[in-house]
Amino acid sequence: MSLPDVPWFESEGLEAYLAAQGFDPQTEAFIRKLAVDGYVVVDLGDAARRLCDAAVADTEPHFAKGATRVQDAWYRSAAVRELATWPAMRQLLRAAYGRDPFPFQTLNFRRGSTQALHADTIHFSSQPERFMCGVWIALEDVRAEAGPLVYHPGSHKLPIMTMREAGVNSGRPEPEDYGRHFEPRFAERIAATGLPRHEALIRKGEALVWAANLAHGGSPILDPDSTRRSLVVHCYFEDCVYYTPLVSDEATGRLDVRLPPSMRSGVGVWPRRNGRRVWPAPKRILQAVVRDVLRRPWIG
């Protein structure tokens, strides 16, 4: 079967695809839930729960020194890498999208992020579009007062908001335009839809999987002493062009093409269009080479 141009769960051909594939009931339920709501909660099981403790132990020294998040701890933490490359998750995502996923980034948090409402399609996108997803893994039980992840079921079906659609009329958006223009415009769009707002009060070892365009963020922290230890995994899919929309201009075709790493191989994955390699800017290639050599987490 050829690779689809639209993730199967977002495709008009979903029913025919499901009928042809004959997935087990759990896999089919995963795909249908992702299609309707844009998210699914998956219990990764007891083995993953044990790894949660190891992932916390590996990253806790950074937070003890004042870090708010640890990006790409998978380079040094076997537990983080194992959770991020969980085989059952790979199988579910491959079934839902029709392309093989590869995790390319992890973010570890000790406390709630309180991040403004957004969709990942402004930070990580692809051609064909929507071949990206997030996997949010609870490393401890999430309490309401700890600033849980919030999301709007069904928002993944909305059109993707670009920087131009957010009011940035420059062919070269600046990172500062995100807070000035994108965040308020995106919040207005979601409020106007009337879509429900849910909180991810999930248990240790459970993962919330979301589609690239699902609106989500971090709620206020009501208990300042609370923790919300979590691991966020961002995934791309095979044979796509990967780019950063925040500093791109889709209208003119000027894309900030990325060379993301695969956690399974440990090195960068070349962006491709219909099997043919697409070259990022030389600066991006050099950054990827340095990254793959140093294999160093970023502490923020």
N, C-alpha and C positions, 0 to 999 in steps of 0.2 A: 504494500500500500504506500502511495506517495505521501509525503509530508503535507499536512493541511495548512492552508493559509490563514485559517482562523482556529483558535483552540476549539476542540470538539464540543466542549460544554457550552460554548457561546455561539455555536454554529446552528444554522437552520437545518442542517442534516443530522442533528443529534440523535433523533429517534432511529433513523436508519442505521447509524453507526452503532448504537447500542444493540440493536437487533442482530447486526452482523457479527459483533464481537462476542456476544454471549458471556459477559463478565459475571463473576460471582455476585451474589446479592449485596455484599458489603461494598464492593467496588462500584457497582451501579448506583447504589444509594449515595456514595460520595460524589459521583459525577452529577447526579440529579440535584443534590443539595447545592453544589457549587454553581450549577446553572441557574437555579432559582434565586438564591440569596447572595452568592458571591463569596461565601465562606463556609467552612466545615470545621467542626471540632473533632479531632481524632485522638483517641487514647493510644499512646505509643507503647504502653505495657510496663511491666515491672522491671524489665532489664533497663529500659530508658530511665525509669525513676531512680535507679541506683546510679546511673551516669549523671543525673542532675546534681547529686551531691558532689561528685568529682568535679563537675564543671564549675560549681560554686567555689570549691576549694582552690581551683586553679586560678580563678579571677579575683578572689576576695582580697589578696594583697594589694592589687591596684586600687580597689575602692577604699581600702584602709588608708591609703595615701592621699585620698581626696578625689579620685577619678569619678566622673559621672557616668561614663560608659567606656567599654573596651571594644574596639573594632578589630575584627579578624583575629580573635583569640585562638581560632582554630590552627593558626600557624604553630603555636607552642603547646596547646592543650589537646591531648588525644581524646578526652571526653567530649569537648566541644565539637571537635571534628567528627566524632562518631555519631553524635546526636544530629549534626547538620547533614550527614550523608546517610541517614537511616534508610535501610533498603526498602522497607514497606512503604515509606513515603515516596521514594522514587517510583515505585510501581504504581501507586495511586495517581501521581502527577502525570506519569507517562500515559496512563489510560485516559485521564481527563483532557489532556492537551493534544495527544497524538504525536508529540515529539519528546525526545529524551531530555529530562531536566538535568541541570548541574548547579549545585549551590556555589555561589561565588563570593558571598560576603556574610559575616556574622557580626552581630552586635550584642554584647552582654550588658545588662543593666542590673543594678542593685536596688534602685528605687524607681518609681513611676517616672516616665519621661515628660509628662505634661505637654507633649508635642501638639502643636496646632493641627487641626483637621486637614487632611491632605489625601491624595492618592499617590501610590508609588509611580504611576505613569509620568509624573513630573520629575522624578529622580532617576528612574531606570526605565528605558523603553526599548523597543525592538522593531525591526522590520522583518517579517510581517509584525503588526502591532499586537500587543496584549500577551506575547509569549514571555511573561515574567510573573512571578508570584512571591508572596511572603509566607513564611511559616514561623509563627510566634509560639515558642515553647515555654511553658511555665516551669521554672526550676523550684518553685514552692507554691503552695496553695495561695491563690490570689484573693485578697480581702477587699471589700468595697471601699474601705477608708484608705487604701494604699495607692489610689490613683490608677485603677485598672485601665487597660486598653478599651477604647470605645470604637464602635463602628456602626455603619448604617446599612443594614441588609438591603440588597437590591440596587445599591448605588453603582455597582459595577456595570450596570446596563446603560448608564448615562454616557453621553459623548465625552471623549477625553478632552480635558481642558489643557490647552497649550499656553505658553507664556504670552503669545499674541492675543489669545482669547481672554487672558486675564488682564489685558490692557497695556501690555508692553509692546510698543510699536517699533522696537529696534530689532535689527537683524542679528544683533549680538547682545542678548540679555546679560545683565550682570547678576551675580549671586544676590546682591541686595534687593533686586527686583522681586525676589521670592516673598520676602516679608512685607514689602511695600504694596505689591499688587496681587500676587497669586493667593496668599493666605486669605485676605478679606474677600476676594471675589469668589474663591472656592467655597468658603463658609456661607456666603450669600446663596450660592447655587444650591447647596445641600439643604439649607433652611427652607428654600422656596419649594422643594420637592415634597416636604412633609413626611419624608421617610422616617421610620422609627429609629431610635438611638438605643443600641444595646451595649452592655458592659461585659467584658470577657472575664467573668468570675469562674475561672477554670481551675482545675486541680493540678498538682505537681505531676509532671510526666504527660500531660495532655498538650496537644498542639492545635492552635487555631490557624488554619490555612486560609489565605485570602487571595482573590483574584487581583490582578495588577491595578484595576481601576476602582477598587472598593474604597470608599471614604472611611478613614480611620484616624485615630490620634490618641492622646493620653488625657485622661480625666484629671481634675484637681486632686492633690494629695490632702486628705482630710486629717490624717494622723501623721504629724511630722516625724514621728519615731518609727513609722512603719517601713517595711521593705517590700519590694515587688521584684524579686530576682527572676530574671527572664533571659531567654536567648532568642534573638530574632535571626532568621536565616532568609536571605534573599536568593532566589533562583532564577536563572535564565534557562533557555531551551536550545537544543541543537540547531545548527544551520540557520542562524539568524544574524542580522546586523544589530549590534548592541550599541546604544548611545545614551547620552545624558541630555534629556530634553530641557533641563533648567538653563543650560547655556547653548542651546541649539535653536535653529529656526527652521522648523519643518516646512513652512510655506515656501521657502526658497531652496530647500534641499540641503541647507548647510547643517550638517550633523556633527556633534562632538562624539565621534566613534570611539568606543571603548574596546579594550582587550582584557576582558575579565578573567580571573583565574578559576579553574575548576578545583574544588576541594578533593576530588577523587584523584586527579593526576598531580595536583600541586603547582601546575603551570598555567599560563594564559591560554585561553581559547580564542582562536582567530575568528573574527566575525565573517560570516559568509552570506552570500545572496545566491540562492539556487545552486548551492554547492561550490560556488566560486569565491575565492578569498577576497575580502574587502579590506583595504589598507587604512588603518587609523593614521592620524598625523604622526610624524616622527617623534614628537614630544611624548605622545601617548605610548608609543612603542618603547621608548627609553624608560619611561616610568614603570611600565610593566616588567621590563627586564630587571630593573633595580628591585622592584617589589618581589619578584620570584626568586631573586638571589638572597635578599636579606631575610625574607619570611618573618617579618617583624609586626606584631600587633601595633595598632595605633591607640594611644591612651588619651582620652579627652575628658 
